[in-house]
Amino acid sequence: MTNTHHKVALVTGAARGIGLAAAKRFLAEGWRVALLDIERELLDQTIKAIAAPETALGIHCDVSDPKAVANAVAKVGEHFGRLDALVNNAGIAIFKPLLETTLDDWSRVMAVNLTGPFICTQAAAPLLREHGGGAIVNITSISALRASTLRTAYGTSKAGLAHLTKQFAVELATLGIRVNAVAPGPVDTAMAKAVHTPAIRADYHDTIPLNRYGLEEELAEAIFFLCSERATYITGQMLCVDGGFEATGIGLPTLRGEGRNG
Ligand code: NAD
C-alpha cells in the first residue's frame, strides 16, 4: 500500500478519451488515480504512456460485472488505502433508428451506461465513507436533455443516469458523499468518431452557440472541480459542459446566415 495522505480517484473508462483526460487532471493535482477499463491492451498502453507507477494504477474490469467491480474496488483499497472520488465515465454509444434498435443493443447500453454506475457506486461508497466521504461524478450527456434522433437507448440511459445522480446525492449525503453529473456536449473522442457522421456533426453545430466540439480537457476541468474542495456545497447537480446546447432553442443557423432561403 502506498502513502495514504494523497487523495485517490477511481475513473472508469479511463483508457482513453474523456476518462483519460480526467485521470490526467487528477494526477496533475497530486492525486493518486485508479484507471479502470474493459479494454485490457489499450489500458496497458495508457498506463505505460502515463509512466507513473507510484501514482497511476490500471485495473481491467467491465463496469457491468458486479463481481469484477467489487474486486476492482478492493484492489483500489489495497493499493492506495483510501478513495476520495469516483468518476462513472465508462459508456458506450449505439446510434440507430428506433425500429432498428435491437433488444441486445438496448440491454448492453443500459448495462454499461446506467447499471454500471449503479454497481460502481454501491461498491465504492463504503470505501469513500471510510475516510470521511468524498465525491462522485457521473458522466451523462446532452442526449439526456433532449430526445435527439438515433439515441433511443443511449439518450434514455443517460437520462436515467441524470436521475440516478439525484437519487445518489440525496441518500449518500448522510455518508459525506456528494454526487453530481457532468453532461458533455460533443467531444471528438473515439466514441464520437465512431457514431458522428458528417450530417450529425453539422446538426451539432446547428444547436451549439459556441459552434464547435468540446475538448477532453474542458470536460476534465469540470469533473475535477466537482470532486475538489472548491465544490463542497454542491450535490445533486448536473453541470452541462456543452457550448450552450442546453440553453438553445431554434434559430442559430438563421442568425449565422446559414438558414434556408425564403
Ligand atoms: P470513448 O469510447 O473514447 O471512451 C470510453 C471508454 O470506456 C473506453 O476506453 C472504453 O473501453 C471504456 N468502456 C466501455 N465500456 C466499458 C465497460 N463496460 N467497462 C469499463 N470500461 C468500458 O468515449 P468518450 O467520448 O471518452 O466517452 C466518455 C463518456 O462521456 C461516456 O460515458 C460517454 O457516453 C460520455 N459522452 C461522450 C460524448 C462525446 O461526444 N464524446 C458526449 C456526451 C457524453
Residues whose N, C-alpha, C, O or C-beta is under 5 A from the ligand:
A	BS01	NAD	G13 A14 A15 R16 G17 I18 G19 L36 D37 I38 E39 C61 D62 V63 S64 N89 A90 G91 I92 V112 I139 T140 S141 I142 P184 G185 P186 V187 T189 A190 M191 A192
